[in-house]
């Protein structure tokens, strides 16, 4: 297997700027000539193995972050945005990769501009619908801005993660719910348990916290730890929000909730202990849920955050969908990205998980770029707690590139070396280049379609 070439001109320039070195001084520290450094900084040549070692030893640069980072994610995001029909001749992948590696700030600015354009179109559509229905107004949501914040942080927030780890390890032998209750009582709150109905997790009345006796322990623990983050780690959350520089108050408020949720998950599953256990158990979700008193969804989501510099776990992607196929949670530390402006690929087994409740579905998948993955899907539907109560139905998918598959117990018994077992999947139909997909819903927007006189396949059109 060929070694992946690493083009990291932006990372080199940023490292040199942080060290306040001239190009010549930086070249001397790396042990290369000035012209060679210039070529690497401009992505005309890949970073050599010797330079990588020097970066690690001389500048403490995390090398694993250079292999899959913002550039890979932005290439996918840009290709999807540029597939919009408003762009008549979108650039090729080579040009996109040059743009993201040579000018990442410009690429991010373009994505923000395109997102603003899309939001404007959606507001116009919502306004038209609202006027047609006789409504007074229509609003839009800043969810995507917050999603992008976590997306480009690799879903790992170091300061919040370490604060949660310190909180958890102060009483490492106690289950998360007990730790949370103790912390609330230490802060002067009273905690009692009572029947509160089917949907309420807890109720607060001044200094009194009443827990719902019908709620699961992992749900109670998570929600109380969320409350603790807001009550006792407010300064930390606000400092993190300041660094994020959100454009709207709504996005900032949503991100505050997201950071409190992050603290809760990290406090239930403290980083070092959780990562060591995950490796020992080969990422068995059920075993990890048992050890850490957490739900399967909480464990899967936490696995996707194991990206601490110097002690990274397997890079996973994690996604949660509802029955309509709408992605309600998404994150990827891998090359696999999710549709931002369209629906998800219907060939993903995550959509089939609703048909097989309580069962794990394994899938070997290959994306159009030739990357192969081991995917694990399961429904995580949440019962209402009483007859006739509504059930919240979701399915999750956790996966990694095939090079890491042996680290997962779910790879046992699978022939990972048989290319015929990998099912071709895409990101979304509107940008997928596959010409022979039997589940395609719409043609790709960047291809010219032809309508053949004699229909031979499942689609009424063809394209190149």
C-alpha positions in Angstrom: 0.0 0.0 0.0 1.4 3.4 -1.0 2.2 5.9 1.8 -0.1 8.9 1.7 1.7 12.1 0.7 1.2 14.9 3.1 0.9 18.5 1.8 0.9 20.8 4.8 2.1 24.2 3.6 -0.4 26.1 5.8 0.6 24.1 8.8 4.3 24.8 8.1 3.7 28.5 7.7 1.6 28.7 10.9 4.3 26.8 12.8 7.0 29.2 11.6 4.8 32.2 12.5 4.2 30.9 16.0 7.9 30.4 16.5 8.6 33.9 15.1 11.3 32.5 12.7 12.4 33.7 9.3 12.2 31.2 6.4 16.0 30.7 6.6 16.1 30.1 10.4 13.1 27.8 10.1 14.8 25.8 7.3 18.0 25.5 9.4 15.9 24.1 12.3 14.3 21.6 10.0 17.6 20.7 8.4 16.5 21.5 4.8 17.5 24.1 2.2 15.6 27.4 1.9 14.3 26.5 -1.6 13.1 23.1 -0.4 11.2 24.8 2.5 9.7 27.3 0.2 8.4 24.5 -2.1 6.9 22.6 0.9 5.2 25.8 2.3 3.6 26.4 -1.1 2.5 22.8 -1.4 4.7 22.2 -4.5 6.3 19.3 -2.7 5.0 17.0 0.1 6.5 17.2 3.6 9.2 14.6 3.9 9.5 12.0 6.7 12.6 13.8 8.0 10.8 17.1 8.2 7.9 15.5 10.0 10.2 14.1 12.7 11.9 17.5 13.1 8.5 19.2 13.4 7.6 16.7 16.2 10.9 17.0 18.1 11.7 20.7 17.6 8.2 22.2 17.6 6.0 19.6 19.4 3.7 19.4 16.4 1.0 16.7 16.5 1.8 14.7 13.3 -1.5 12.8 13.3 -3.4 16.0 12.9 -1.6 16.7 9.6 -2.8 13.5 7.8 -6.5 14.2 8.1 -7.6 17.7 9.0 -9.4 20.8 7.9 -8.2 20.5 4.3 -9.8 17.1 3.8 -13.1 18.2 5.3 -13.1 21.5 3.4 -12.4 19.7 0.1 -15.6 17.7 0.6 -17.6 20.8 1.8 -16.4 22.9 -1.1 -17.2 20.2 -3.7 -20.7 19.9 -2.3 -21.2 23.7 -2.3 -19.8 24.1 -5.8 -22.1 21.4 -7.1 -24.9 24.0 -6.8 -26.4 24.8 -10.2 -25.5 28.5 -9.7 -21.8 27.5 -10.5 -21.8 26.6 -14.2 -18.3 25.1 -14.3 -17.1 24.0 -10.8 -13.4 23.5 -10.4 -11.9 20.0 -10.2 -10.7 18.2 -7.1 -7.1 19.2 -7.7 -8.0 22.9 -7.7 -10.1 22.4 -4.6 -7.2 20.7 -2.8 -4.8 23.5 -3.8 -7.3 26.1 -2.5 -7.8 24.4 0.9 -4.1 23.7 1.5 -2.7 27.0 0.2 -5.5 29.3 1.3 -7.5 27.6 4.1 -8.8 31.0 5.4 -10.1 31.8 2.0 -11.8 28.4 1.7 -13.5 28.9 5.1 -14.6 32.4 4.1 -16.1 31.0 0.9 -18.0 28.3 2.8 -19.4 30.9 5.2 -20.5 33.0 2.2 -22.2 30.1 0.6 -23.9 29.1 3.8 -25.1 32.7 4.1 -26.4 32.5 0.6 -28.2 29.2 1.3 -29.7 30.6 4.5 -31.0 33.6 2.6 -32.7 31.3 0.1 -34.2 29.3 2.9 -35.5 32.4 4.6 -37.1 33.5 1.4 -38.7 30.1 0.9 -39.9 30.1 4.5 -41.3 33.6 4.2 -43.2 32.6 1.0 -44.7 29.6 2.7 -45.5 31.6 5.8 -47.3 34.3 3.8 -49.2 31.7 1.9 -50.4 30.2 5.1 -51.4 33.6 6.5 -48.7 33.6 9.2 -47.1 36.8 10.5 -43.4 35.8 10.3 -40.9 33.1 9.7 -37.5 32.5 11.4 -34.3 30.7 10.6 -31.9 28.7 12.8 -28.2 29.1 13.4 -27.7 25.4 14.0 -25.3 25.0 11.1 -23.0 27.7 12.5 -22.7 25.7 15.7 -22.3 22.4 13.9 -19.4 23.9 11.9 -17.8 25.0 15.1 -17.6 21.5 16.5 -16.9 20.0 13.1 -13.8 22.0 12.6 -12.6 21.5 16.2 -12.6 17.7 15.4 -15.4 17.6 18.0 -12.8 17.9 20.7 -12.8 20.9 23.0 -9.6 20.6 25.1 -10.2 23.0 28.0 -13.8 21.7 28.6 -12.7 18.1 28.2 -9.9 18.4 30.7 -12.1 20.3 33.2 -14.6 17.4 33.0 -11.9 14.9 33.5 -10.7 16.6 36.6 -14.2 16.7 37.9 -14.8 13.0 37.3 -11.4 11.8 38.6 -12.0 13.6 41.9 -14.3 10.7 42.8 -13.3 8.0 40.2 -14.9 5.0 42.0 -18.4 6.5 42.0 -20.9 6.2 39.1 -21.7 9.4 37.2 -25.1 9.9 38.7 -23.8 9.7 42.3 -20.9 12.1 41.5 -23.4 14.6 40.0 -25.8 14.4 43.0 -22.8 14.9 45.4 -21.6 17.9 43.4 -25.1 19.5 43.4 -25.5 18.9 47.2 -22.0 20.4 47.8 -23.1 23.5 45.9 -26.0 23.9 48.3 -28.8 22.3 46.3 -31.2 19.7 47.7 -31.8 16.7 45.5 -34.9 14.4 45.9 -36.6 11.8 43.7 -40.3 11.7 42.8 -42.7 10.8 39.9 -42.8 13.6 37.5 -44.4 12.2 34.4 -43.0 10.5 31.3 -40.9 13.2 29.6 -39.4 15.4 32.4 -35.9 14.3 33.5 -35.7 16.7 36.5 -37.5 19.7 37.8 -35.8 22.7 39.5 -37.6 24.9 42.0 -35.1 27.3 43.6 -32.6 25.2 45.5 -34.7 22.0 45.2 -33.8 19.6 42.4 -36.5 16.8 41.9 -35.4 13.8 39.8 -37.9 11.8 37.8 -38.0 8.3 39.2 -39.0 7.0 35.8 -35.9 8.4 34.0 -33.0 6.2 33.2 -29.9 6.6 35.3 -27.7 7.5 32.3 -30.1 10.2 31.2 -30.3 11.6 34.7 -26.6 11.6 35.1 -26.1 13.4 31.7 -28.7 16.1 32.4 -27.4 16.8 35.9 -23.9 17.0 34.7 -25.1 19.4 32.0 -26.6 21.5 34.8 -23.4 21.4 36.8 -21.5 22.7 33.7 -23.8 25.7 33.5 -23.8 26.3 37.2 -20.2 25.8 38.1 -18.2 26.1 34.9 -19.8 29.2 33.4 -16.6 31.1 33.1 -14.9 28.3 31.1 -17.9 28.0 28.8 -18.0 31.7 28.2 -14.3 31.9 27.5 -14.7 29.1 24.9 -17.6 30.9 23.3 -15.5 34.1 23.0 -12.8 32.2 21.1 -15.4 30.8 18.7 -16.7 34.3 17.7 -20.2 33.3 16.7 -22.0 35.7 14.4 -25.3 35.7 16.2 -26.6 35.5 19.8 -28.7 32.5 18.8 -25.7 30.6 17.7 -23.9 31.5 20.9 -26.8 30.3 23.0 -27.0 27.0 21.2 -23.2 26.5 21.4 -23.4 27.1 25.2 -25.9 24.2 25.5 -23.6 22.1 23.2 -20.5 22.9 25.4 -22.5 22.0 28.5 -23.5 18.7 26.8 -19.8 18.1 25.9 -18.8 18.6 29.6 -21.5 16.1 30.6 -20.4 13.4 28.2 -16.7 13.9 29.1 -17.5 13.8 32.9 -19.4 10.6 32.5 -16.5 9.1 30.4 -13.3 10.8 31.5 -10.8 10.9 28.6 -7.8 8.9 29.6 -9.7 6.2 31.5 -12.3 5.9 28.8 -9.7 5.7 26.0 -7.7 3.0 27.8 -10.9 1.0 28.5 -12.1 1.4 24.9 -8.8 0.1 23.6 -8.8 -2.9 26.0 -12.4 -3.8 25.1 -11.8 -3.2 21.4 -14.5 -0.5 21.3 -17.3 -2.9 22.3 -20.1 -0.4 22.8 -22.2 -2.6 25.1 -19.2 -3.3 27.4 -18.3 0.4 27.5 -21.9 1.4 28.3 -21.8 -1.1 31.2 -18.5 0.1 32.6 -19.3 3.8 32.4 -23.0 3.6 33.2 -23.9 5.3 29.9 -26.2 4.7 27.0 -25.0 3.2 23.7 -25.5 6.6 22.0 -23.5 8.4 24.7 -20.7 5.9 24.3 -20.7 6.1 20.4 -20.7 9.9 20.5 -17.9 10.0 23.1 -15.8 7.7 20.9 -15.9 10.3 18.1 -14.3 12.9 20.4 -11.1 11.0 21.3 -8.8 13.5 19.5 -6.6 14.9 22.2 -3.2 15.9 20.9 -0.6 13.3 21.8 -3.1 10.7 22.9 -5.6 10.3 20.1 -8.0 7.3 19.8 -9.3 5.7 16.6 -10.7 8.5 14.3 -14.4 7.6 14.1 -17.3 9.2 12.4 -20.6 9.3 14.3 -24.1 10.1 13.0 -27.6 10.0 14.3 -30.7 10.0 12.0 -34.4 10.0 12.5 -36.9 7.8 10.6 -37.1 10.4 7.8 -33.4 10.1 7.2 -32.7 13.5 8.6 -29.3 13.8 10.2 -29.8 15.1 13.7 -26.2 14.7 14.9 -23.1 14.3 12.8 -19.3 14.4 13.3 -16.4 12.9 11.4 -12.7 12.7 12.4 -12.3 10.6 9.2 -12.3 11.5 5.5 -16.0 10.5 5.3 -18.1 13.6 5.4 -21.9 14.0 5.6 -24.2 15.9 3.4 -24.6 19.5 4.5 -27.1 20.7 1.8 -29.0 17.5 0.9 -30.1 14.0 2.1 -27.8 11.2 3.1 -27.0 8.2 1.0 -29.9 5.6 1.1 -27.4 2.7 0.8 -26.2 3.3 4.3 -27.3 0.6 6.8 -28.1 3.2 9.4 -31.5 3.6 7.6 -32.1 -0.2 7.9 -31.5 -0.1 11.7 -35.1 0.8 12.4 -36.2 -2.5 10.9 -34.0 -4.5 13.3 -34.3 -3.0 16.7 -31.7 -4.0 19.4 -29.5 -5.5 16.7 -26.1 -4.2 15.5 -25.8 -4.0 11.7 -22.3 -4.2 10.2 -21.4 -2.8 6.8 -18.3 -2.7 4.8 -18.6 0.4 2.6 -16.6 2.3 0.0 -17.0 5.9 -0.9 -16.5 7.3 -4.5 -13.0 8.4 -3.5 -12.0 4.8 -3.0 -11.8 5.0 0.8 -13.2 2.0 2.7 -14.9 1.9 6.0 -16.3 -0.4 8.7 -19.7 0.9 9.7 -21.8 -0.1 12.7 -25.5 0.9 12.9 -28.1 0.3 15.6 -31.5 1.8 16.5 -31.5 3.7 19.8 -35.2 4.4 20.0 -36.3 5.8 23.3 -39.6 4.5 24.7 -42.1 6.9 26.2 -42.3 5.2 29.5 -46.0 4.4 29.5 -48.7 2.9 27.2 -49.6 5.4 24.5 -46.7 7.7 25.3 -44.8 8.8 22.1 -41.6 7.1 21.3 -38.5 9.0 20.0 -37.0 6.9 17.2 -33.4 7.3 16.2 -30.6 5.2 14.7 -26.9 5.8 15.1 -23.9 4.8 12.9 -20.3 4.7 14.2 -17.5 3.9 11.8 -13.8 4.1 11.0 -11.5 3.7 8.0 -10.7 0.1 7.3 -7.1 0.5 8.4 -8.4 0.8 12.0 -11.1 -1.9 11.7 -9.1 -4.6 13.5 -9.2 -2.4 16.6 -13.0 -3.0 16.7 -14.5 -6.2 18.0 -17.2 -5.7 15.2 -14.6 -6.6 12.6 -14.3 -10.2 13.8 -15.3 -12.7 11.2 -15.4 -10.2 8.3 -13.2 -10.6 5.2 -11.7 -7.1 5.2 -9.4 -8.0 2.3 -12.2 -8.9 -0.1 -13.1 -5.8 -2.2 -16.3 -7.4 -3.4 -17.8 -7.2 0.0 -17.6 -3.4 0.2 -20.9 -1.7 -0.7 -20.5 1.5 -2.8 -22.0 4.4 -0.9 -21.9 8.2 -1.4 -22.4 11.4 0.5 -25.7 12.5 -1.2 -27.2 11.8 -4.6 -26.9 15.4 -5.7 -23.1 15.3 -5.7 -22.5 11.5 -6.1 -20.7 10.6 -9.4 -21.7 6.9 -9.5 -23.4 6.1 -12.8 -24.8 2.7 -11.8 -26.5 3.3 -8.5 -29.9 1.6 -8.3 -31.0 3.8 -5.4 -30.3 7.2 -6.9 -33.1 9.7 -6.2 -31.9 12.6 -8.3 -29.1 13.1 -10.9 -25.9 14.9 -9.9 -26.3 18.6 -10.3 -22.9 19.0 -11.8 -23.4 16.6 -14.7 -25.3 16.9 -18.0 -27.9 14.2 -18.2 -29.1 12.4 -21.4 -32.5 10.7 -21.9 -31.9 7.6 -23.9 -34.6 6.4 -26.4 -34.5 2.9 -25.0 -34.4 2.7 -21.2 -32.2 -0.2 -20.1 -31.5 0.5 -16.4 -33.5 1.6 -13.3 -33.1 5.3 -14.2 -34.8 7.2 -17.0 -31.5 9.1 -17.7 -27.8 8.6 -18.0 -24.8 10.9 -17.4 -21.0 10.8 -17.7 
